[in-house]
Amino acid sequence: MRQGPLPRYRRAPDQFYRRGDFSDARAERLGADAALLVAPYYNKPSQEGLYRHYRAIAGAVGIPIILYSIPGRCGIEIAVETVARLATDCTNIVGIKASRRFR
């Protein structure tokens, strides 16, 4: 049984951002313990674009980040190679939630 308060995380579906203006940074200031980041679904970036997107956010916040790959809703999947690069380059990217329909 967990002791103490439950961690708070924020789901962050932001599509566009200005350098240094991340909703995750605001969430961190408000006391979020982690951020759950969905893949950008409006502009459907390449894997390199996903890498740069997540790396920029990871560099702007200090809280742990969990990637959220939901290709059925976003139209893009975060590739294993992209996740591996991010895990190597960004120490605060700590996990991934993968939602996928298997048949």
Backbone bond lengths (Angstrom), bond angles and torsions (degrees), N, CA, C in turn:
res aa  C-N    CA-C-N  psi(-1)  N-CA   C-N-CA  omega(-1)  CA-C   N-CA-C  phi
1 M - - - 1.449 - - 1.521 108.77 -
2 R 1.320 116.37 132.32 1.461 121.91 -179.66 1.517 110.33 -70.29
3 Q 1.315 115.89 135.55 1.455 122.19 175.43 1.517 109.29 -102.73
4 G 1.300 117.86 142.78 1.449 121.64 177.27 1.513 112.73 87.63
5 P 1.331 116.75 -177.65 1.463 120.50 -176.34 1.527 112.40 -69.85
6 L 1.308 115.67 150.52 1.463 120.97 175.42 1.518 110.01 -73.23
7 P 1.332 118.04 144.07 1.469 119.31 176.84 1.526 110.59 -67.96
8 R 1.308 115.76 147.55 1.456 122.09 178.34 1.512 108.73 -107.33
9 Y 1.321 116.13 132.80 1.456 119.50 175.19 1.509 109.08 -129.08
10 R 1.304 115.30 159.43 1.447 121.96 -178.93 1.517 108.92 -120.57
11 R 1.328 115.53 131.02 1.462 121.44 172.30 1.515 106.23 -81.07
12 A 1.323 116.79 132.34 1.461 120.55 -173.89 1.529 110.22 -125.80
13 P 1.334 117.60 94.90 1.464 119.60 -177.60 1.519 114.37 -92.04
14 D 1.313 117.81 21.03 1.461 120.04 -175.44 1.523 112.37 -58.82
15 Q 1.314 116.28 135.37 1.456 122.68 -179.58 1.518 112.31 -94.03
16 F 1.282 116.09 -39.23 1.461 121.31 -176.24 1.516 108.14 -128.05
17 Y 1.272 115.99 149.56 1.443 120.26 178.95 1.512 109.85 -148.65
18 R 1.317 114.16 154.68 1.455 120.52 170.95 1.513 106.96 -100.37
19 R 1.297 116.60 147.35 1.464 119.54 -178.00 1.538 109.87 -51.79
20 G 1.325 115.07 124.34 1.460 120.49 177.55 1.515 114.39 83.16
21 D 1.322 119.06 -0.76 1.461 121.21 -178.78 1.528 108.61 -117.44
22 F 1.302 116.24 77.66 1.454 121.99 -178.25 1.514 109.68 -110.13
23 S 1.302 116.98 138.43 1.459 119.51 175.76 1.520 110.18 -62.52
24 D 1.328 117.31 -27.55 1.463 120.76 178.53 1.517 110.89 -65.84
25 A 1.320 117.16 -35.57 1.460 120.09 177.01 1.527 109.65 -65.79
26 R 1.314 117.37 -39.51 1.470 120.65 176.09 1.522 109.95 -64.52
27 A 1.336 116.62 -42.73 1.467 120.89 179.09 1.525 110.23 -61.51
28 E 1.330 116.01 -39.92 1.463 119.91 178.65 1.521 110.35 -62.42
29 R 1.325 117.06 -44.48 1.466 120.86 178.74 1.527 111.48 -62.01
30 L 1.347 116.11 -30.62 1.465 120.59 -179.52 1.527 112.68 -85.29
31 G 1.329 117.22 -0.79 1.449 120.46 173.21 1.510 116.26 105.26
32 A 1.325 119.05 11.91 1.467 120.17 176.53 1.522 109.02 -64.29
33 D 1.314 116.19 141.98 1.454 121.62 179.84 1.520 112.38 -88.08
34 A 1.344 117.59 -21.12 1.464 122.62 -178.48 1.522 108.82 -161.40
35 A 1.339 115.37 168.44 1.471 121.02 177.22 1.522 108.62 -128.18
36 L 1.325 115.81 138.93 1.458 122.93 175.73 1.525 106.47 -107.85
37 L 1.344 117.08 111.53 1.459 121.58 -172.49 1.521 111.77 -105.70
38 V 1.310 116.28 116.36 1.458 122.09 176.61 1.532 109.06 -81.34
39 A 1.316 116.23 152.02 1.468 120.37 176.61 1.528 109.16 -65.70
40 P 1.323 118.36 141.17 1.461 120.47 178.31 1.526 110.74 -60.63
41 Y 1.301 117.09 119.56 1.467 120.33 -173.21 1.514 113.64 -98.86
42 Y 1.306 118.65 -16.41 1.459 119.16 -176.46 1.524 111.89 -80.83
43 N 1.320 116.66 -44.50 1.466 119.35 -175.13 1.531 113.80 -100.48
44 K 1.333 118.62 -5.06 1.467 124.13 175.54 1.535 113.19 42.30
45 P 1.320 117.56 70.39 1.468 120.44 -178.17 1.524 112.41 -70.41
46 S 1.312 115.25 165.29 1.468 121.85 172.71 1.528 108.14 -70.25
47 Q 1.323 117.08 174.48 1.462 120.51 176.71 1.530 110.36 -62.43
48 E 1.324 117.18 -37.37 1.470 119.77 175.87 1.523 110.56 -64.54
49 G 1.322 116.46 -39.12 1.466 120.60 176.31 1.521 111.90 -63.71
50 L 1.331 116.98 -41.24 1.467 120.55 175.75 1.529 110.49 -61.45
51 Y 1.318 115.87 -45.30 1.463 120.46 179.57 1.533 110.17 -57.47
52 R 1.304 117.16 -48.85 1.477 120.42 -178.99 1.523 112.07 -65.02
53 H 1.327 116.65 -38.71 1.465 122.09 178.61 1.529 110.29 -59.58
54 Y 1.340 115.42 -54.33 1.456 119.58 -177.58 1.526 112.18 -68.02
55 R 1.320 117.35 -36.58 1.461 120.28 179.53 1.532 110.74 -65.00
56 A 1.332 116.91 -40.05 1.468 119.94 178.05 1.527 110.94 -62.45
57 I 1.305 116.83 -43.22 1.468 119.56 179.46 1.525 110.32 -67.12
58 A 1.335 116.98 -44.06 1.470 120.34 179.51 1.526 111.12 -59.18
59 G 1.319 116.92 -34.98 1.461 120.17 178.80 1.513 113.77 -74.43
60 A 1.330 116.97 -17.93 1.465 121.02 -176.29 1.526 113.16 -95.67
61 V 1.323 117.44 -13.78 1.460 120.25 -178.28 1.526 109.83 -126.70
62 G 1.312 115.47 158.34 1.451 120.26 179.20 1.517 113.31 -106.05
63 I 1.326 117.48 -10.22 1.457 120.13 -178.49 1.533 110.80 -79.41
64 P 1.312 117.91 157.59 1.465 120.95 176.87 1.531 111.12 -62.02
65 I 1.313 115.74 146.71 1.462 122.67 179.79 1.520 108.89 -120.35
66 I 1.323 114.92 134.19 1.457 122.10 173.39 1.525 106.52 -114.50
67 L 1.314 116.78 121.82 1.458 121.35 177.25 1.519 108.80 -74.96
68 Y 1.330 116.39 147.38 1.465 121.02 179.47 1.515 108.31 -126.22
69 S 1.314 116.30 107.20 1.463 122.00 179.38 1.521 108.35 -100.76
70 I 1.312 115.93 112.78 1.455 121.79 -179.09 1.528 108.65 -134.98
71 P 1.331 116.93 73.63 1.465 121.18 -172.53 1.524 114.43 -60.77
72 G 1.312 117.86 -27.88 1.457 119.83 178.74 1.511 113.28 -65.37
73 R 1.310 117.72 -25.71 1.468 122.85 179.04 1.525 112.87 -102.59
74 C 1.331 115.89 -32.65 1.465 120.17 -175.14 1.523 113.43 -94.59
75 G 1.327 116.94 -20.47 1.461 119.94 -177.66 1.513 113.47 77.61
76 I 1.322 117.16 7.98 1.458 122.01 178.92 1.524 108.41 -147.95
77 E 1.318 115.41 140.31 1.458 120.72 177.46 1.521 108.88 -109.94
78 I 1.321 115.65 142.01 1.458 120.14 176.17 1.525 106.44 -80.50
79 A 1.317 116.86 114.04 1.467 121.95 -175.86 1.524 111.16 -66.85
80 V 1.310 115.61 150.72 1.465 122.02 178.45 1.530 110.35 -55.59
81 E 1.330 117.03 -41.45 1.468 120.99 179.83 1.530 111.36 -63.13
82 T 1.317 117.11 -37.35 1.470 121.46 178.55 1.519 109.78 -67.78
83 V 1.314 117.22 -43.65 1.465 121.45 177.87 1.530 109.97 -61.31
84 A 1.320 117.23 -42.03 1.472 120.99 179.43 1.528 110.96 -62.46
85 R 1.326 117.41 -44.07 1.476 120.57 177.69 1.523 110.62 -60.25
86 L 1.332 116.13 -45.47 1.465 120.43 -178.82 1.522 111.08 -64.44
87 A 1.323 117.03 -41.26 1.464 120.59 179.74 1.521 111.15 -63.44
88 T 1.322 117.08 -34.65 1.457 121.89 178.52 1.526 111.65 -73.95
89 D 1.339 116.71 -41.70 1.465 121.27 -172.19 1.527 114.85 -90.58
90 C 1.322 118.03 -18.90 1.466 121.51 -173.98 1.525 109.21 -127.47
91 T 1.316 116.70 103.67 1.463 120.21 -174.68 1.521 113.50 -67.37
92 N 1.330 117.98 -21.22 1.464 118.72 -179.47 1.529 113.03 -92.04
93 I 1.327 119.06 1.51 1.463 120.85 169.09 1.523 105.74 -86.55
94 V 1.345 114.95 110.15 1.463 119.90 -167.29 1.532 114.58 -112.04
95 G 1.331 117.63 -8.51 1.454 118.05 -178.04 1.512 112.05 -173.10
96 I 1.336 113.88 179.16 1.456 120.46 178.57 1.519 108.79 -143.92
97 K 1.318 114.85 138.69 1.466 121.92 171.04 1.517 105.11 -106.94
98 A 1.306 115.95 120.17 1.462 120.23 -178.83 1.523 109.28 -113.10
99 S 1.318 116.02 119.28 1.458 122.11 177.41 1.510 108.24 -109.52
100 R 1.302 114.64 117.93 1.452 118.82 -175.33 1.515 108.77 -151.42
101 R 1.302 116.24 140.61 1.460 120.41 178.11 1.523 108.33 -90.87
102 F 1.304 116.13 117.02 1.463 120.57 178.40 1.523 108.68 -99.27
103 R 1.325 116.16 137.53 1.468 120.67 -179.71 1.491 110.26 -120.40
